[in-house]
Amino acid sequence: MITSVHLLQYSRDPAADRAFLRDVLGWPNVEDVGSEPGWLIFALPPTELGVHPTDGEPLVELHLMCDDIEATVAELQGKGVEITGPVEDLGYGLATGIRLPSGATIGLYEPRHASPLDF
């Protein structure tokens, strides 16, 4: 039986991205003592998965969800986080992106759809 999901992020600056996830987002973590020092594995907030159609190459994206995107954007900007663009209404939710220290971008959105996490 599947008990959880392990998400992999490949980074050009893993130490900086790990520090961001630990210090800015405040995610709990453990250090994998079997790996190099500082190799952190993070506990993520509850997660949902949506499978979207595409005519292009298959793709997996990471989007962090929040209850109030304007307040979350303001909080993150107060911590020096770069927001990649204005908040857009995409129908299913309000969305923007945040830039990690490595330069990678992850999505940030306030859902406007039913969530299995509500049950």
C-alpha positions in Angstrom: 0.0 0.0 0.0 1.3 3.5 -0.8 1.6 5.5 2.4 3.0 8.9 1.2 4.7 10.8 -1.6 8.4 11.7 -1.8 8.8 14.8 -4.1 12.2 15.5 -5.6 13.5 18.9 -6.5 16.7 19.2 -8.5 18.4 22.5 -7.8 21.5 24.4 -9.0 21.9 25.7 -5.4 20.5 23.0 -3.0 21.9 24.5 0.1 20.2 27.9 -0.6 16.9 26.2 -1.5 17.0 24.0 1.6 17.6 27.1 3.8 14.7 28.9 2.1 12.3 25.9 2.8 13.6 25.6 6.3 13.9 29.3 7.3 11.5 31.2 5.1 8.7 28.7 4.8 9.4 27.1 8.2 8.9 23.5 7.1 9.9 20.8 9.6 12.8 18.7 8.4 15.2 16.0 9.3 18.8 15.7 8.2 19.6 12.5 6.2 22.6 11.4 8.1 23.4 8.8 5.5 24.1 11.6 2.9 26.3 14.7 2.8 26.0 17.1 5.7 23.0 19.5 5.4 20.9 17.1 3.3 17.5 18.0 4.6 14.2 16.1 4.0 11.1 18.2 4.6 7.7 17.4 5.9 5.2 19.1 3.5 1.8 20.5 4.3 -1.2 18.3 3.3 -1.1 17.7 -0.4 -3.5 17.1 -3.3 -2.9 16.0 -6.8 -4.7 17.2 -10.0 -4.1 15.6 -13.3 -4.5 18.1 -16.2 -4.7 17.4 -19.9 -1.9 18.6 -22.2 -1.1 18.5 -25.9 2.6 19.0 -25.1 5.2 17.0 -23.2 4.0 15.5 -19.9 5.0 17.8 -17.0 4.9 17.8 -13.2 4.7 21.2 -11.4 4.8 22.2 -7.8 2.3 24.8 -6.5 2.0 25.8 -2.9 -1.5 26.5 -1.8 -2.7 29.2 0.6 -6.0 30.5 2.0 -5.3 34.2 1.3 -2.9 34.8 -1.6 -2.6 38.6 -1.1 -1.7 38.1 2.6 0.7 35.3 1.7 2.4 37.3 -1.0 2.8 40.3 1.4 4.2 38.0 4.1 6.7 36.4 1.7 7.7 39.7 0.3 8.3 40.9 3.8 10.8 38.1 4.1 12.6 39.1 0.9 11.0 36.5 -1.4 10.7 37.5 -5.1 7.2 37.2 -6.4 7.4 36.4 -10.2 4.3 38.3 -11.3 1.0 39.8 -10.4 -1.7 37.6 -8.9 -3.9 36.3 -11.8 -7.4 34.9 -11.7 -7.2 31.5 -13.5 -10.8 30.5 -12.8 -9.9 27.6 -10.6 -8.0 29.9 -8.3 -5.8 33.0 -7.9 -2.1 32.3 -8.8 1.4 33.7 -9.0 4.8 32.3 -8.5 7.7 32.6 -6.1 11.4 32.5 -7.0 13.7 30.2 -5.0 17.3 31.2 -4.2 18.5 28.9 -7.0 16.4 30.7 -9.6 13.8 28.0 -9.8 10.1 29.1 -9.8 7.3 27.4 -7.9 3.7 28.2 -8.1 1.6 29.8 -5.4 -2.2 29.8 -5.5 -5.4 30.3 -3.6 -7.7 27.5 -4.8 -11.3 28.3 -5.8 -12.2 24.6 -6.3 -13.4 21.9 -4.0 -10.5 20.1 -2.2 -10.3 16.6 -1.0 -8.4 18.0 2.0 -11.7 19.5 3.2 -13.2 16.1 3.8 
